């Protein structure tokens, strides 16, 4: 037992001289290792009378635990010292001093999305989140595109192994939102969409849309035109004229292509609008009765309009970006040059 006390005293003295992890490793080998002092004491158990072996074994275990505890404390000291050394050698920055470096900013898509959300909130619309992975039913059947319908050929879709799809248009959320709120309702739902597009300056396989719906009694095309003009006037900061051309979309009847007067030339004709004075912006129309029925709304009592605005292209117009692929490129140098009107 006296030897145990001697080992403990000696260990404390040796540990006080240890000042790095390498020294701590050597200390462990000298005392707790395979050939260490504590192991040598355990080998002497065979020479101790049987009635004393139990108390001796307990004493050795206590010694091991105390040495291990002392080592743990030493490790904590090293960790604290490492942190303190970093603090002492770090040049701190006063965050209250204005930076002379270039400041960061939000992505053009994020800026425009927040702007559009604020505009529609001011007009009484609620904002909903759409899912990026959708059921085939919500993406197609619920918006009046049944299986084998030729309209599916217009959307080269990414299918998942479980039968679900990457959302090809924000219209995929219509059924879920109609069932959630019923009628009347006014809602927008921005989101990211995916199609297996052939990439070029104006087409990308990942792009952003904002879907809008208004359902109530006595809703007409005039309401659609009003809200679209109001939204576009706020986006571009000046009066924007719109026109509707007939267009086929299975989820609306009648369906339209909505064009806007070119904001670059004020409708006079330029390179951007191909000298026509108009830019095609988004499909829209009155919600098809079948879509209302599948959403649990009686088309005999309620009507509504819907539009799907591709705001990747709207962002290109708003920020003078000529290449849609830049929006997903992560090219900070290129994106930082985008200037909002």
C-alpha positions in Angstrom: 0.0 0.0 0.0 2.9 2.3 0.7 4.2 1.6 -2.9 0.8 2.8 -4.2 1.1 6.0 -2.3 4.6 6.5 -3.6 3.5 5.9 -7.2 0.7 8.5 -6.8 3.0 11.1 -5.3 5.6 10.5 -8.0 2.9 10.6 -10.7 1.7 14.0 -9.6 5.2 15.4 -9.7 5.8 14.0 -13.2 2.4 15.3 -14.5 3.1 18.8 -13.2 6.1 18.9 -15.6 4.1 17.8 -18.6 3.3 20.7 -21.0 2.1 19.1 -24.2 0.2 16.1 -25.6 3.3 14.2 -26.5 4.4 14.5 -22.8 1.0 13.3 -21.7 1.3 10.2 -24.0 4.7 9.4 -22.4 3.2 9.8 -18.9 0.4 7.4 -19.8 2.9 4.8 -21.0 5.0 5.2 -17.8 2.1 4.7 -15.4 -0.9 3.2 -17.1 0.6 1.5 -20.1 1.3 -2.2 -20.7 4.7 -2.0 -18.9 3.8 0.9 -16.7 4.2 1.3 -12.9 0.6 0.5 -12.1 0.7 -2.7 -14.2 3.9 -3.8 -12.3 2.0 -3.3 -9.0 -0.8 -5.5 -10.3 1.6 -8.3 -11.1 2.5 -8.4 -7.4 -1.0 -9.5 -6.5 0.2 -13.1 -6.6 2.6 -12.5 -3.6 -0.1 -10.9 -1.4 -2.0 -13.0 1.2 -5.5 -14.0 0.0 -7.3 -12.0 2.7 -5.5 -8.8 1.5 -5.9 -9.2 -2.3 -9.4 -7.7 -2.4 -8.4 -4.5 -0.6 -5.2 -4.3 -2.6 -7.1 -4.7 -5.9 -9.5 -2.0 -5.0 -6.7 0.4 -4.1 -5.0 -0.2 -7.5 -8.3 0.5 -9.3 -8.7 3.7 -7.3 -5.1 4.7 -8.2 -5.8 4.1 -11.9 -9.0 6.1 -11.8 -7.2 9.0 -10.0 -4.4 9.0 -12.5 -6.8 9.0 -15.4 -8.8 11.9 -13.8 -5.5 13.8 -13.4 -4.7 13.2 -17.1 -8.2 14.4 -18.1 -7.7 17.6 -16.2 -4.4 18.1 -17.9 -6.0 17.6 -21.3 -8.6 20.3 -20.5 -5.8 22.7 -19.6 -4.2 22.1 -22.9 -7.5 22.7 -24.8 -8.0 26.0 -22.9 -4.5 27.0 -23.6 -4.9 26.3 -27.3 -8.0 28.5 -27.4 -6.4 31.2 -25.5 -3.3 31.2 -27.7 -5.6 31.6 -30.8 -7.4 34.5 -29.1 -4.1 36.1 -28.2 -2.7 35.8 -31.7 -5.9 36.7 -33.5 -6.4 40.2 -34.9 -10.0 41.1 -34.1 -12.2 43.2 -36.4 -14.3 46.0 -35.0 -17.7 45.2 -36.6 -18.9 48.7 -35.8 -16.4 50.2 -38.3 -17.8 50.6 -41.9 -16.1 48.2 -44.2 -14.2 49.5 -47.2 -14.7 46.2 -49.0 -17.5 45.4 -51.4 -20.7 44.4 -49.6 -22.6 41.2 -50.4 -26.2 41.2 -51.6 -29.2 38.9 -52.1 -29.5 36.8 -55.3 -31.5 38.6 -58.1 -34.1 35.8 -57.9 -34.5 36.3 -54.2 -34.8 40.1 -54.5 -37.5 39.8 -57.2 -39.3 37.0 -55.3 -39.5 39.2 -52.2 -40.6 42.1 -54.3 -43.4 40.1 -55.9 -44.5 38.7 -52.6 -44.8 42.2 -51.1 -46.9 43.3 -54.1 -49.3 40.5 -53.9 -49.6 40.7 -50.1 -50.6 44.4 -50.6 -53.4 43.1 -52.9 -54.8 40.7 -50.3 -53.2 37.4 -51.5 -51.8 34.8 -49.1 -48.4 33.2 -49.8 -48.0 29.4 -49.9 -45.0 27.2 -50.3 -45.0 24.6 -53.0 -43.2 21.2 -52.8 -40.3 20.6 -55.2 -41.1 16.8 -55.2 -44.7 16.2 -56.2 -47.0 13.3 -56.8 -47.8 12.6 -60.5 -51.4 13.2 -59.7 -50.9 16.8 -58.4 -48.5 17.6 -61.1 -50.7 16.4 -64.0 -54.0 14.8 -63.3 -55.2 17.4 -60.8 -54.6 20.2 -63.4 -56.6 18.4 -66.1 -53.7 16.6 -67.8 -54.6 12.9 -67.6 -52.4 10.1 -68.6 -51.7 9.8 -72.3 -52.8 13.5 -72.8 -50.6 15.1 -75.5 -49.9 18.1 -73.2 -47.6 15.9 -71.2 -45.2 15.8 -74.2 -44.8 19.6 -73.7 -43.0 18.9 -70.3 -40.0 16.6 -70.5 -40.2 15.5 -66.8 -37.7 14.2 -64.3 -39.3 11.1 -62.7 -38.1 9.6 -59.5 -37.8 5.8 -58.7 -40.8 6.0 -56.4 -43.1 7.3 -59.1 -43.0 10.9 -58.0 -41.7 13.8 -60.1 -39.7 16.9 -59.8 -42.3 19.6 -60.0 -42.5 20.8 -63.7 -44.7 23.9 -62.9 -46.0 25.7 -59.9 -49.6 24.7 -61.0 -48.8 21.4 -59.2 -49.8 23.1 -55.9 -53.2 24.2 -57.1 -55.1 21.1 -55.9 -53.5 21.0 -52.5 -54.2 24.7 -51.9 -57.8 24.6 -53.0 -58.4 21.6 -50.7 -56.7 23.5 -47.9 -58.7 26.8 -48.1 -61.7 26.1 -50.2 -63.5 29.1 -51.8 -63.2 32.0 -51.9 -59.4 32.2 -52.0 -56.6 34.5 -53.2 -53.1 32.9 -53.1 -49.7 32.9 -54.7 -47.1 30.1 -54.5 -43.6 30.8 -55.8 -41.2 28.0 -56.2 -38.5 26.2 -58.2 -39.4 24.0 -61.2 -37.5 21.4 -63.1 -37.7 20.3 -66.8 -35.3 18.4 -69.0 -34.8 21.4 -71.3 -32.3 21.9 -74.0 -30.2 24.7 -72.5 -29.7 28.0 -74.2 -29.7 31.7 -73.4 -33.4 31.7 -72.5 -34.0 28.0 -71.4 -32.8 26.3 -68.2 -33.6 22.9 -66.6 -34.1 24.6 -63.2 -36.1 27.8 -63.1 -38.5 29.8 -60.9 -42.2 30.4 -61.3 -44.8 32.1 -59.3 -48.3 30.8 -59.5 -51.4 32.8 -58.6 -55.0 32.0 -58.1 -58.1 33.9 -57.3 -61.4 32.0 -56.8 -64.7 33.7 -55.9 -68.2 34.4 -57.2 -68.3 36.6 -60.4 -64.6 36.5 -61.1 -63.8 37.3 -64.7 -61.0 37.9 -67.1 -61.1 41.6 -66.2 -60.0 40.7 -62.7 -57.0 38.8 -64.2 -56.0 41.8 -66.4 -56.2 44.2 -63.5 -54.1 42.2 -61.1 -51.4 41.4 -63.7 -51.2 45.1 -64.8 -51.0 46.2 -61.1 -48.2 43.7 -60.4 -46.1 44.6 -63.5 -46.5 48.3 -62.9 -45.0 47.8 -59.4 -42.2 45.6 -60.7 -41.1 48.0 -63.4 -42.0 51.2 -61.7 -44.0 52.5 -64.6 -47.3 51.8 -66.4 -47.1 48.6 -68.4 -49.7 47.7 -71.0 -50.8 44.0 -71.4 -52.6 42.1 -74.0 -54.1 38.6 -74.1 -53.7 36.2 -77.0 -55.6 32.9 -77.2 -53.6 29.9 -75.9 -54.1 26.3 -75.0 -53.4 25.2 -71.5 -55.4 22.2 -70.1 -56.0 23.7 -66.7 -57.7 26.9 -67.9 -60.7 27.6 -70.2 -60.5 30.0 -71.9 -56.7 30.1 -71.9 -54.4 33.0 -72.8 -50.8 34.0 -73.5 -50.3 37.3 -71.7 -47.9 39.7 -73.4 -46.5 43.0 -72.0 -45.5 46.1 -73.8 -41.7 46.0 -74.0 -40.3 47.9 -71.0 -37.0 48.6 -72.8 -38.5 50.5 -75.8 -41.9 51.4 -74.4 -43.5 49.4 -77.2 -41.7 51.1 -80.0 -39.8 48.0 -81.1 -36.2 46.9 -80.2 -33.9 43.9 -80.3 -35.3 42.5 -77.0 -38.9 42.4 -78.3 -37.7 41.5 -81.8 -39.1 44.8 -82.9 -42.7 43.8 -82.2 -43.2 46.1 -79.2 -44.4 43.1 -77.1 -42.8 40.4 -74.9 -44.5 37.1 -74.1 -44.6 36.8 -70.3 -46.9 34.1 -69.0 -49.8 31.7 -69.6 -53.0 32.4 -67.8 -56.8 32.0 -68.0 -60.0 31.1 -66.2 -59.6 27.9 -64.1 -61.1 24.9 -65.8 -64.2 23.5 -64.2 -62.6 20.1 -63.9 -59.7 21.6 -61.9 -62.2 23.3 -59.5 -64.1 20.0 -59.1 -60.9 18.0 -58.3 -60.0 20.7 -55.7 -63.4 20.3 -54.0 -64.9 23.6 -55.3 -68.3 23.8 -57.0 -67.8 25.3 -60.5 -71.5 26.2 -60.7 -71.0 28.7 -57.8 -67.4 29.8 -58.1 -65.1 30.9 -60.9 -61.5 31.8 -60.8 -58.4 32.8 -62.7 -54.8 31.4 -62.6 -51.5 32.5 -64.0 -48.0 31.0 -64.0 -45.4 33.7 -64.1 -41.8 32.6 -64.9 -39.9 35.1 -62.8 -36.5 33.8 -63.9 -37.2 35.6 -67.2 -38.8 38.5 -65.4 -35.6 38.8 -63.3 -33.5 38.8 -66.5 -35.6 41.8 -67.7 -35.5 43.5 -64.3 -31.8 43.2 -63.8 -30.6 43.4 -67.4 -29.3 39.8 -67.5 -29.0 38.4 -71.0 -28.2 34.8 -70.1 -30.7 32.8 -68.0 -28.0 30.2 -67.1 -26.1 32.9 -65.1 -28.9 32.8 -62.5 -28.0 29.3 -61.4 -24.3 29.6 -62.2 -23.1 30.8 -58.8 -20.9 33.3 -60.7 -20.6 36.0 -58.2 -18.7 38.3 -60.5 -21.5 38.1 -63.1 -24.4 38.3 -60.7 -23.0 41.2 -58.8 -23.1 43.3 -62.0 -26.9 42.8 -62.2 -28.6 46.1 -61.6 -32.2 46.5 -60.6 -34.2 49.1 -62.5 
